[in-house]
Amino acid sequence: QVQLVESGGGSVQAGASLRLSCTASGRTFSSYFMGWFRQAPGKEREFVGGISWSGGGTYYTESVKGRFTISRDNAKNTMYLQMNSLKPEDTAVYYCAATFTPGTDYTRYASWGQGTQVTVSS
């Protein structure tokens, strides 16, 4: 019921920063718990982090804590992923997703964006 579109990916060198955006249309954006996932070549899709409907609660996988920050602007129907101190291990296609039931398992998310590529070179 909600359409999601990611943007902001690119190719950068280690230590650089990127900010990804996820813009939603359709159903009420603020009704959803939003998550960021990533999938590297040959690997399963993994949970990066998530944010509650109010933006008051954020959650991150251990490998990105202190480097990545998730925020959302419900007035703009947009969620952001600020990525600092990028590492080659962060290279992946990044997806935003929405769910009514918070969790880290990608199967719980019914709405997905098309993904945006992030490539980090050493």
SESE-127135 format. One line per 2 residues: their letters; for each residue x, y, z of N, C-alpha, C, O. Coordinates in pm, 1 decimal. Layout:
BEGIN
a = X:Y:Z:X:Y:Z:X:Y:Z:X:Y:Z; ...
# end
This chain:
BEGIN
qv = 81.0:-120.6:0.0:0.0:0.0:0.0:84.5:125.7:0.0:33.7:233.7:-30.3; 210.4:114.6:32.7:299.4:229.2:30.5:410.6:203.1:-71.7:470.9:95.8:-74.4
ql = 435.4:302.1:-153.8:539.9:294.6:-254.7:665.3:363.5:-202.3:659.0:476.5:-153.8; 778.7:295.6:-212.0:903.5:346.9:-158.2:1007.7:360.1:-267.9:1019.8:273.3:-354.3
ve = 1082.9:469.1:-263.6:1188.7:494.4:-360.3:1312.7:542.6:-287.5:1308.6:642.6:-215.8; 1424.1:470.7:-306.1:1550.9:510.0:-245.2:1632.2:594.5:-341.6:1617.7:584.2:-463.4
sg = 1717.5:678.0:-285.0:1809.3:756.9:-364.6:1929.3:793.9:-278.4:1926.0:778.7:-156.2; 2034.4:842.1:-342.1:2150.6:890.8:-270.2:2271.2:800.4:-271.6:2375.5:836.4:-217.0
gg = 2260.2:684.1:-332.2:2373.3:594.0:-338.9:2480.3:645.6:-432.9:2459.2:741.7:-506.9; 2595.1:580.6:-428.9:2704.8:620.3:-514.1:2828.6:540.5:-485.1:2827.1:447.2:-404.8
sv = 2936.2:577.8:-551.1:3065.4:513.5:-534.3:3160.1:609.8:-464.7:3186.5:719.2:-514.6; 3210.7:568.7:-349.7:3297.4:654.4:-269.4:3416.2:574.4:-217.7:3419.8:451.7:-227.7
qa = 3511.9:645.4:-162.9:3627.1:581.4:-101.3:3605.4:563.5:48.1:3524.4:633.5:109.0; 3676.9:471.2:105.3:3665.9:444.4:247.9:3686.2:571.7:328.7:3775.3:651.8:300.4
ga = 3601.8:588.7:429.8:3607.6:706.3:514.1:3511.4:816.2:473.5:3488.8:910.2:549.7; 3455.1:805.6:355.5:3362.3:906.7:306.2:3224.0:888.9:367.1:3198.4:793.7:440.9
sl = 3136.0:982.1:334.9:2999.3:980.3:385.3:2899.5:985.0:271.4:2926.7:1040.0:164.7; 2784.7:927.0:295.7:2672.3:933.2:204.0:2544.4:945.0:285.1:2537.0:898.1:398.6
rl = 2445.2:1007.2:226.6:2313.8:1010.5:287.8:2212.1:953.1:190.8:2193.1:1004.4:80.6; 2147.9:846.8:233.2:2044.1:785.7:153.8:1907.8:839.7:195.6:1884.7:870.7:312.4
sc = 1819.7:850.1:99.3:1684.2:894.2:126.0:1585.6:789.2:78.2:1609.5:719.3:-20.2; 1476.3:779.7:148.5:1367.6:690.4:111.4:1239.2:770.1:118.0:1196.8:812.6:225.5
ta = 1178.0:789.9:4.0:1056.5:868.6:-3.9:937.4:777.7:-29.7:941.2:690.6:-116.5; 833.1:799.5:46.5:714.5:715.7:38.5:596.4:790.9:-20.1:584.8:912.6:-5.8
sg = 510.5:717.4:-85.4:385.6:771.6:-135.8:277.2:666.0:-119.4:306.5:547.1:-106.1; 154.1:709.4:-120.3:43.5:617.9:-104.4:-13.5:622.0:36.5:-70.1:722.8:78.8
rt = 1.8:512.0:108.4:-49.6:503.2:243.1:25.1:595.5:338.4:136.4:639.5:309.6; -36.6:623.9:450.5:20.3:716.1:547.7:156.3:668.5:596.1:168.3:561.5:655.7
fs = 257.9:748.8:570.0:394.7:713.8:602.8:416.1:694.7:751.3:485.9:602.4:793.0; 357.2:780.3:830.5:379.6:778.0:974.0:320.6:656.0:1043.0:348.8:632.4:1160.5
sy = 240.4:578.9:973.4:179.9:459.4:1031.5:276.2:341.6:1037.2:247.5:241.6:1102.9; 388.9:352.1:969.8:479.6:239.4:953.7:606.5:252.3:1036.9:659.9:361.2:1058.1
fm = 652.0:137.2:1082.5:789.6:125.1:1127.0:873.7:106.2:1000.4:840.8:24.0:914.9; 981.0:182.0:989.4:1063.1:180.2:869.8:1198.6:116.7:897.2:1257.9:135.3:1003.5
gw = 1245.2:42.2:799.8:1374.3:-22.4:813.9:1463.4:-1.8:693.3:1416.4:20.3:581.7; 1592.9:-9.6:718.2:1693.0:-12.7:612.2:1757.3:-150.2:610.8:1794.9:-204.0:715.0
fr = 1769.1:-205.6:492.8:1835.5:-332.7:472.2:1942.6:-315.2:365.8:1941.6:-218.2:290.0; 2033.9:-409.4:361.2:2133.8:-408.1:255.5:2164.1:-550.5:212.7:2149.7:-645.3:289.9
qa = 2206.0:-563.0:89.1:2239.7:-693.2:35.5:2364.9:-682.2:-50.2:2366.1:-613.9:-152.6; 2468.9:-749.7:-7.0:2594.3:-753.3:-79.9:2592.9:-870.4:-177.1:2516.9:-965.5:-158.5
pg = 2675.6:-864.6:-279.9:2679.6:-973.5:-377.7:2705.8:-1108.7:-311.9:2800.2:-1123.8:-234.4; 2622.4:-1205.2:-343.4:2639.2:-1338.8:-291.5:2597.7:-1358.8:-147.5:2616.6:-1467.2:-92.4
ke = 2541.3:-1256.3:-85.2:2500.9:-1266.2:54.0:2351.6:-1240.1:70.3:2286.2:-1185.0:-18.2; 2300.1:-1280.8:184.3:2159.7:-1258.8:214.3:2135.1:-1114.3:252.3:2225.4:-1042.2:294.8
re = 2011.8:-1074.8:235.9:1971.6:-941.3:278.0:1979.5:-931.4:429.8:1932.0:-1019.9:501.0; 2039.3:-824.1:478.8:2055.8:-808.9:621.5:1997.8:-677.2:670.8:1994.8:-577.1:599.1
fv = 1952.4:-680.5:793.9:1897.5:-563.2:859.6:2009.0:-466.7:895.8:2109.6:-506.3:954.9; 1991.4:-340.9:860.7:2087.3:-237.0:896.1:2038.6:-157.7:1016.4:2112.4:-137.8:1112.9
gg = 1915.6:-113.4:1010.1:1857.6:-37.7:1119.1:1713.0:-6.5:1091.8:1662.3:-30.1:982.2; 1646.5:47.0:1192.7:1506.9:81.8:1179.0:1471.2:199.6:1266.1:1548.7:241.6:1352.0
is = 1352.8:252.2:1242.7:1307.4:369.0:1317.0:1157.4:358.2:1339.8:1082.6:316.7:1251.3; 1114.8:396.2:1459.4:974.2:389.0:1496.0:892.7:494.5:1422.7:947.7:583.1:1357.4
ws = 761.4:483.7:1434.6:672.5:575.4:1362.7:694.5:720.3:1402.7:679.6:810.5:1320.2; 729.7:743.4:1528.2:748.5:879.3:1577.9:889.9:931.1:1557.3:915.1:1050.8:1571.1
gg = 981.0:842.5:1524.7:1120.7:880.5:1514.4:1192.9:880.2:1647.3:1312.3:909.6:1653.8; 1120.8:847.0:1753.9:1179.8:848.7:1885.9:1264.3:728.1:1919.6:1342.3:731.3:2014.7
gt = 1249.8:622.8:1843.4:1326.9:503.3:1866.9:1399.0:458.8:1741.7:1337.6:441.2:1636.4; 1528.8:440.7:1753.1:1608.7:392.3:1641.1:1684.9:268.2:1682.4:1717.9:250.2:1799.7
yy = 1712.5:183.5:1585.9:1774.7:55.4:1612.0:1876.2:27.1:1502.6:1850.8:52.9:1385.0; 1990.7:-25.8:1541.8:2098.8:-48.9:1447.5:2163.6:-184.0:1469.8:2171.4:-233.6:1582.2
te = 2209.1:-241.5:1361.9:2291.1:-359.9:1375.8:2426.6:-317.1:1429.9:2470.5:-204.5:1406.4; 2491.9:-405.4:1501.4:2612.9:-370.7:1574.4:2722.5:-313.8:1484.7:2796.5:-225.0:1527.2
sv = 2733.9:-361.9:1364.7:2843.2:-322.4:1277.4:2835.8:-177.6:1229.6:2935.3:-124.0:1180.8; 2719.9:-113.5:1242.8:2706.1:24.0:1195.6:2684.8:123.8:1308.3:2678.7:244.1:1282.9
kg = 2673.6:77.7:1430.0:2652.1:168.2:1542.7:2766.9:268.2:1554.1:2884.3:232.0:1546.8; 2730.0:393.5:1572.1:2828.9:498.8:1581.2:2868.8:557.1:1448.2:2933.2:661.9:1443.6
rf = 2832.2:491.7:1339.4:2864.9:539.9:1205.7:2741.5:580.1:1125.3:2744.7:676.8:1049.3; 2634.2:506.0:1142.6:2511.2:531.4:1067.5:2405.7:592.4:1158.6:2399.1:560.5:1277.3
ti = 2324.4:679.1:1103.4:2215.7:741.2:1176.7:2089.8:742.1:1092.3:2090.6:787.3:977.8; 1982.2:692.0:1149.3:1853.4:689.5:1080.9:1764.3:799.6:1136.8:1759.6:821.8:1257.8
sr = 1694.8:867.2:1048.7:1598.0:967.5:1089.6:1481.0:964.6:993.1:1489.3:904.7:885.9; 1373.0:1029.0:1031.1:1258.4:1036.9:941.2:1189.1:1170.9:956.7:1188.4:1231.0:1064.2
dn = 1131.7:1215.5:847.9:1056.0:1338.9:844.0:919.4:1303.1:789.3:900.6:1292.7:668.1; 824.9:1284.5:878.9:693.0:1239.5:836.7:620.2:1342.6:751.2:539.2:1306.8:665.7
ak = 648.6:1469.4:774.0:586.6:1574.2:693.9:628.2:1564.4:547.7:553.4:1604.4:458.5; 747.0:1511.3:523.6:797.6:1495.0:387.8:788.7:1351.1:339.5:831.7:1319.6:228.6
nt = 733.2:1264.2:422.2:722.9:1122.0:389.2:858.7:1063.4:350.6:870.1:987.7:254.3; 959.6:1099.3:426.4:1095.5:1061.7:391.4:1171.7:1008.0:512.0:1160.3:1060.0:623.0
my = 1249.0:903.9:487.9:1339.8:848.6:586.3:1481.2:862.1:532.4:1503.9:854.2:411.7; 1575.8:882.4:622.7:1713.9:903.1:583.0:1806.6:803.4:651.4:1780.6:757.3:762.5
lq = 1912.8:772.3:583.5:2020.7:694.5:641.4:2149.8:771.0:616.8:2202.5:772.2:505.6; 2199.9:834.5:721.6:2326.6:904.5:713.6:2437.7:805.5:744.3:2440.4:746.1:852.1
mn = 2528.4:787.8:650.6:2635.5:691.3:664.1:2768.7:764.5:665.8:2806.3:830.0:568.5; 2838.7:752.8:776.0:2969.7:813.9:791.2:3076.0:706.1:806.8:3045.9:591.1:838.6
sl = 3199.3:745.2:784.0:3312.4:652.9:798.8:3288.1:521.9:725.7:3305.6:413.7:781.7; 3248.7:533.2:603.0:3214.1:414.5:525.5:3334.4:323.2:505.8:3448.2:367.7:490.8
kp = 3304.7:195.0:506.5:3405.3:91.6:490.8:3372.2:6.5:368.8:3256.6:0.7:327.1; 3471.5:-59.2:311.6:3442.9:-148.3:198.7:3337.6:-253.6:231.6:3262.9:-296.1:143.5
ed = 3330.9:-295.4:356.2:3233.1:-393.5:398.7:3089.8:-342.0:390.9:2995.1:-420.3:398.1; 3073.7:-211.1:376.3:2940.9:-152.5:363.7:2887.2:-159.3:221.1:2771.6:-124.9:196.4
ta = 2969.4:-202.9:128.7:2928.3:-211.3:-10.7:2810.4:-307.4:-25.5:2818.2:-423.9:13.4; 2702.6:-256.9:-81.8:2581.3:-335.9:-96.8:2476.4:-252.8:-168.3:2492.8:-132.4:-188.2
vy = 2369.5:-318.7:-206.0:2249.6:-248.3:-246.9:2168.2:-222.6:-121.3:2139.9:-315.2:-45.3; 2131.0:-99.1:-99.6:2056.2:-61.0:18.7:1909.2:-42.7:-15.5:1873.7:22.5:-113.7
yc = 1825.3:-101.6:67.6:1681.1:-96.4:48.6:1613.1:-35.9:169.8:1654.7:-58.7:283.3; 1510.1:39.9:145.6:1423.5:78.8:254.8:1297.3:-5.9:248.3:1258.2:-53.4:141.7
aa = 1234.7:-24.0:362.7:1118.1:-109.6:371.1:1025.3:-61.8:481.5:1066.9:9.8:572.7; 900.3:-101.8:472.3:799.7:-59.8:569.0:721.6:-179.0:619.3:694.9:-274.1:545.9
tf = 685.8:-171.8:746.1:608.1:-278.1:808.2:522.8:-222.0:920.6:555.9:-118.7:978.8; 413.4:-289.7:951.1:334.7:-257.0:1068.9:384.6:-332.5:1191.2:348.9:-299.9:1304.4
tp = 466.9:-432.9:1167.7:518.0:-517.2:1274.7:669.8:-508.8:1277.8:736.2:-571.1:1195.0; 725.9:-433.4:1371.0:871.5:-415.4:1375.3:947.0:-546.1:1389.4:901.1:-639.8:1454.7
gt = 1063.3:-550.6:1327.2:1147.7:-667.2:1335.6:1268.9:-652.9:1246.4:1278.4:-558.9:1167.6; 1362.0:-746.7:1259.0:1484.1:-744.3:1179.9:1480.3:-840.0:1061.8:1567.4:-835.0:975.0
dy = 1381.7:-925.4:1057.9:1367.1:-1022.8:950.4:1301.7:-956.3:830.3:1193.4:-898.9:841.8; 1367.1:-963.9:715.9:1314.1:-896.4:597.3:1179.3:-950.3:552.6:1104.4:-881.4:483.4
tr = 1147.9:-1073.6:592.0:1020.4:-1131.3:553.0:901.9:-1063.1:620.7:787.8:-1082.8:578.9; 926.5:-984.4:722.8:819.9:-913.7:792.0:782.2:-783.3:721.6:683.0:-719.7:757.0
ya = 860.4:-744.6:623.7:837.0:-617.9:555.8:767.4:-641.6:422.7:817.5:-715.3:337.8; 653.6:-579.8:405.4:571.5:-602.4:287.6:599.3:-503.7:175.0:575.3:-534.8:58.3
sw = 649.1:-386.0:208.2:673.6:-282.1:108.6:822.2:-253.2:99.1:889.7:-235.1:200.4; 872.2:-249.2:-23.0:1015.0:-230.3:-48.0:1039.7:-130.6:-159.1:961.0:-118.5:-253.0
gq = 1150.4:-59.2:-146.8:1197.8:20.6:-257.0:1277.3:-64.5:-352.9:1297.6:-183.6:-329.2; 1322.4:-4.3:-460.9:1395.5:-78.5:-563.1:1543.8:-94.8:-530.8:1612.8:-174.6:-594.4
gt = 1592.4:-20.7:-433.8:1730.4:-29.6:-392.7:1818.5:76.7:-455.6:1791.4:124.6:-565.7; 1923.8:112.6:-384.7:2023.5:205.2:-436.7:2161.8:151.1:-403.5:2186.9:106.6:-291.5
qv = 2250.4:155.4:-500.5:2381.5:94.2:-486.5:2477.1:184.8:-409.2:2489.2:304.0:-437.4; 2543.9:125.5:-312.0:2651.2:192.7:-239.1:2777.4:110.7:-257.6:2781.6:-7.2:-222.6
tv = 2879.3:173.1:-312.3:3006.9:105.5:-335.2:3117.2:182.7:-264.8:3134.0:302.5:-287.3; 3191.8:114.4:-180.0:3298.4:176.5:-103.3:3429.5:107.0:-138.1:3444.5:-13.3:-117.0
ss = 3522.2:182.2:-190.5:3650.8:127.3:-229.3:3756.2:158.8:-123.9:3748.3:260.5:-55.0; 3853.7:71.5:-112.2:3960.1:88.7:-14.9:4074.3:171.1:-70.0:4172.7:194.9:0.1
# end
